[in-house]
Amino acid sequence: LDPLLSLREIRARVLEVIDETADTKTFVLQPNAAWRGHRAGQHTLVEVEIDGVRVRRCYSISSAPGDALVSITVKRMPGGRVSTWLHEHVRAGHILRLGAPAGDFVLPATRPEKLLLLSGGSGITPLMSMLRGLSARDAIDDLVFVHHARSRADVIFGDELAERAACHAGLHLLLCLDDDASSPGGFDETRFAELVPDFAERSTFLCGPGPLMDRAQRLWENVGASDLLKRERFTPALRLVPPASSASAVQVHLTRSGRDVVAEGEGSLLERLERAGERPAHGCRIGICHSCKCFKQSGTVQNLVTGEVSSEPDQEIQLCISVPRSDLELGL
């Protein structure tokens, strides 16, 4: 039987694996009929089995909307369990399970007259989907694309970016490279304002390493243009929430399985449950994909990002960005 056939799951056959840089690969996928298409900038959950355990990670889709084939572009992260496995084991012919495309880091229905795409490292992947989609519709009129990388060899999609800049008069490409004295890398507010003097007038989409995103956000705030800046994070937002309790261990009753576990140590509720031997569903681990949502039937948790404390029964929480503040009952 065709392994793509499924009434319930989105499955995709790997048709090609492309080496983009020394540590980044693009996986070109042929999805089954359960795939309903995506919007440029969205991500998908990729599920693989490693040592007998199914694990999921969230990856941005780098192909243009409407393409018959779907691409994800994965940078191998130091210590990254799934990215390393994909790089070392996945070849043409392999079957991957996908989640439905999700995320609101997308272009508005009405195309902005002036657009800025700002990225660093692997943060270029969702922006590349936007660029490819606009290019396919011949809808690039006034677009500035600024990308930061360590070197020219580390620029993901480098050749394609140059080709598209040559083909579209309305596309202005700026590469900021750490090893190029004439165009230094890193985000420098003064230099950036010189490169893109009208940045505060442009609808801007930003994705990249945390330090770059934090500095860019402050720049937009300082000029009163935050409403024009839209961001997508691949790393957790800075956790500013102080501990509300010094208790290091709590009792957690899992109502569906009927098990009782002790969640101890530091870290999120997801991390504590994993240390206790549980394997709750999860994906991004930073609060983006919502695949670790469950109902807290009783007890108190605190959201690591917002600081909000939840003590009401039957509230939905995300395990990866919640810490326990009392004994709990969870719908797991």
C-alpha positions in Angstrom: 0.0 0.0 0.0 1.1 3.6 -0.6 2.5 4.9 2.7 1.0 8.3 1.9 -2.5 7.0 2.1 -4.2 8.0 5.4 -7.7 9.2 6.3 -6.4 11.0 9.4 -2.7 12.0 9.0 -0.9 14.5 6.9 2.0 12.4 5.4 4.7 13.5 3.0 7.3 11.7 0.9 10.7 13.3 0.8 11.6 13.8 -2.9 14.8 15.7 -2.5 17.3 16.9 0.2 19.2 20.1 -0.8 22.3 21.2 1.0 21.8 25.0 1.5 24.8 25.6 3.7 27.2 23.5 5.7 24.6 23.2 8.5 21.3 23.7 6.7 19.2 21.4 4.5 16.0 21.9 2.6 13.6 18.9 2.5 11.4 18.9 -0.5 8.2 17.1 0.3 5.2 15.6 -1.6 2.3 15.7 0.8 -0.9 13.6 0.6 -4.4 15.0 0.0 -4.8 15.8 3.7 -2.5 18.8 3.2 -4.7 21.8 2.5 -2.0 24.4 1.7 -0.4 27.1 3.7 0.0 30.8 3.9 3.5 32.3 3.4 5.2 32.6 6.8 3.4 29.7 8.5 5.0 26.6 10.1 4.2 22.9 10.4 4.9 20.3 13.0 7.2 17.5 11.8 6.9 14.2 13.6 9.6 11.5 13.5 10.4 8.4 15.5 13.8 8.4 17.2 14.8 5.4 19.3 11.2 4.2 19.4 9.8 7.5 20.6 7.7 9.9 18.5 9.0 13.4 18.8 7.7 16.6 17.1 9.3 19.9 16.2 8.0 23.0 14.6 9.6 24.2 11.3 8.8 27.1 9.1 7.6 26.3 5.6 10.0 27.8 3.0 8.1 27.1 -0.2 5.6 29.5 -1.8 1.9 29.1 -1.1 0.2 27.1 -3.9 3.3 25.1 -4.8 2.5 21.5 -5.5 5.5 20.5 -3.4 6.2 21.7 0.2 9.6 22.6 1.6 11.0 22.9 5.1 14.5 24.2 5.6 16.2 22.9 8.8 19.3 24.2 10.4 21.2 21.6 12.4 21.3 23.0 16.0 24.1 21.9 18.4 22.5 19.3 20.6 19.2 19.5 18.6 17.7 16.0 18.7 15.3 16.3 15.8 17.3 18.6 13.5 20.4 16.3 13.9 18.3 13.2 13.1 16.7 14.8 10.0 20.2 15.8 8.8 21.8 12.4 9.4 19.0 10.0 8.5 16.3 11.5 6.2 16.8 10.8 2.5 14.7 10.8 -0.6 11.9 8.3 -0.3 11.4 8.7 3.5 7.9 9.4 4.8 7.4 12.2 7.4 4.3 13.1 9.3 3.3 16.7 9.3 0.9 18.9 11.2 -1.6 21.3 9.7 0.1 24.6 8.8 -0.4 27.1 11.6 0.7 30.6 12.7 -0.3 34.2 12.1 3.2 35.4 11.0 1.7 36.1 7.5 1.3 38.9 5.0 -1.9 40.8 5.2 -4.6 40.2 2.6 -3.9 43.6 1.2 -0.3 43.8 0.1 1.6 46.7 1.8 2.9 49.3 -0.6 6.3 49.4 1.2 7.6 46.1 2.7 10.6 45.2 4.8 11.8 41.7 5.5 14.5 41.5 8.2 16.1 38.2 9.2 19.1 36.6 10.7 20.5 33.1 10.3 17.7 30.4 9.9 15.1 33.1 10.5 15.1 33.6 6.8 13.0 30.5 6.2 9.5 32.0 6.7 10.5 35.2 4.9 11.7 33.2 2.0 8.2 31.7 1.6 6.9 35.3 1.5 9.4 36.4 -1.1 8.8 33.3 -3.3 5.0 33.9 -3.0 5.3 37.5 -4.0 7.7 36.7 -6.8 5.3 34.0 -8.2 2.5 36.7 -8.4 4.9 39.3 -9.8 3.9 41.4 -6.8 7.3 42.8 -5.7 7.0 46.6 -6.1 9.0 48.1 -3.2 10.5 45.5 -1.0 13.7 45.7 1.1 15.2 42.4 2.3 17.9 42.7 5.0 19.6 39.5 6.1 22.3 38.9 8.7 24.7 36.0 8.6 28.2 35.0 9.7 29.6 34.9 6.2 28.5 34.7 2.6 28.8 30.9 2.8 26.3 30.9 5.7 23.6 32.8 3.8 20.7 30.4 3.3 19.2 30.6 -0.2 22.1 33.0 -1.1 22.2 32.2 -4.8 18.4 32.4 -5.1 18.2 35.7 -3.3 20.8 37.2 -5.7 18.9 35.9 -8.7 15.6 37.3 -7.5 17.1 40.6 -6.8 18.4 40.7 -10.3 15.0 39.8 -11.8 12.9 42.2 -9.7 13.6 45.9 -9.9 11.5 46.5 -6.8 13.6 44.2 -4.6 16.5 45.7 -2.8 18.7 43.0 -1.1 21.1 43.9 1.7 23.4 41.3 3.3 25.1 42.1 6.6 27.9 39.7 7.1 30.1 39.3 10.2 33.3 38.7 8.0 32.7 41.6 5.6 34.3 44.9 6.7 32.3 46.8 4.1 29.0 45.4 5.3 29.4 44.3 8.9 27.1 41.8 10.5 25.2 42.1 13.7 22.3 44.5 14.2 23.6 48.0 14.6 20.8 50.6 15.0 22.7 53.5 13.4 23.9 51.6 10.4 20.5 50.0 9.9 18.9 53.4 9.8 21.4 54.5 7.2 20.7 51.4 5.1 16.9 51.6 5.3 16.2 55.3 6.2 12.4 54.8 5.7 12.2 51.6 7.8 9.6 53.2 10.2 7.2 53.7 7.2 7.4 50.0 6.1 5.4 47.0 7.1 8.1 44.9 8.6 8.4 41.1 9.2 11.2 40.1 11.5 12.6 36.7 12.3 16.0 35.7 13.7 18.1 35.2 16.8 16.9 36.6 20.0 19.5 39.4 20.4 18.8 40.7 16.9 15.0 40.7 17.4 15.3 42.4 20.8 17.4 45.2 19.5 15.2 45.6 16.5 12.1 45.7 18.6 13.6 48.5 20.8 14.5 50.5 17.7 10.9 50.3 16.4 9.6 51.2 19.8 11.9 54.2 20.0 10.6 55.7 16.8 6.9 54.9 17.6 6.5 52.3 14.8 5.8 49.2 16.8 2.5 48.7 15.1 4.3 48.1 11.7 6.6 45.4 13.1 5.5 41.7 13.1 7.8 39.1 14.7 8.3 35.3 14.7 10.5 33.8 17.3 12.5 30.5 17.0 13.8 30.9 20.5 12.0 31.4 23.8 11.1 35.0 24.8 13.1 36.3 27.7 11.6 34.9 30.9 11.2 37.7 33.3 8.7 36.1 35.7 10.2 35.6 39.2 9.4 32.3 41.0 6.2 32.6 43.0 7.1 29.7 45.2 10.3 28.0 46.3 8.6 24.5 46.3 10.7 22.3 43.9 8.4 19.2 43.9 4.7 18.9 43.3 2.3 15.9 43.0 0.7 15.7 39.6 -2.3 13.4 39.0 -2.9 12.5 35.3 -6.6 11.9 35.0 -6.7 10.2 31.7 -4.0 7.7 32.4 -4.7 7.5 36.1 -1.1 7.9 37.0 0.4 9.9 39.8 3.9 11.5 39.3 6.2 13.7 41.2 7.2 16.8 39.1 10.4 18.1 40.7 13.4 20.2 39.9 13.6 23.4 37.8 12.1 24.2 34.5 8.7 24.1 32.9 5.9 21.6 33.7 6.8 19.8 30.4 10.4 19.4 31.4 9.4 18.2 34.9 7.0 15.7 33.5 9.6 14.4 31.1 12.1 13.9 33.9 9.4 11.9 35.7 9.2 9.5 32.7 6.1 11.0 31.0 5.9 11.7 27.3 3.2 14.4 26.8 2.7 15.6 23.2 4.7 18.7 22.4 6.4 20.5 19.5 8.2 23.8 19.6 8.8 23.9 23.4 8.6 27.7 23.4 4.8 28.4 23.4 4.3 28.9 19.7 2.8 25.7 18.3 0.3 24.9 21.1 0.6 21.2 20.7 1.3 20.7 24.4 -2.0 22.2 25.5 -4.0 20.4 28.1 -6.7 21.1 30.6 -5.6 21.9 34.2 -8.5 20.4 36.2 -7.2 21.7 39.6 -4.2 23.4 41.1 -2.2 26.5 40.3 0.4 27.2 37.5 2.1 30.3 36.4 2.8 31.3 32.8 6.5 31.9 32.3 6.0 34.5 29.6 3.1 36.6 30.8 3.4 36.0 34.5 -0.3 35.2 34.7 -1.2 32.8 37.5 -4.0 30.3 36.8 -5.8 28.8 39.8 -9.3 28.3 38.4 -10.3 24.7 37.5 -10.7 23.4 34.0 -8.5 26.0 32.4 -6.4 25.3 29.3 -2.6 25.7 29.8 0.5 25.1 27.7 2.9 22.7 29.5 6.1 24.1 27.9 5.6 27.7 29.3 3.9 26.8 32.6 5.5 26.1 36.0 3.6 24.4 38.8 2.8 26.4 42.0 0.8 23.7 43.7 -0.2 20.0 43.3 -2.1 19.5 40.1 -4.6 17.5 38.2 -4.1 17.5 34.5 -6.2 16.0 31.7 -3.4 13.8 30.4 
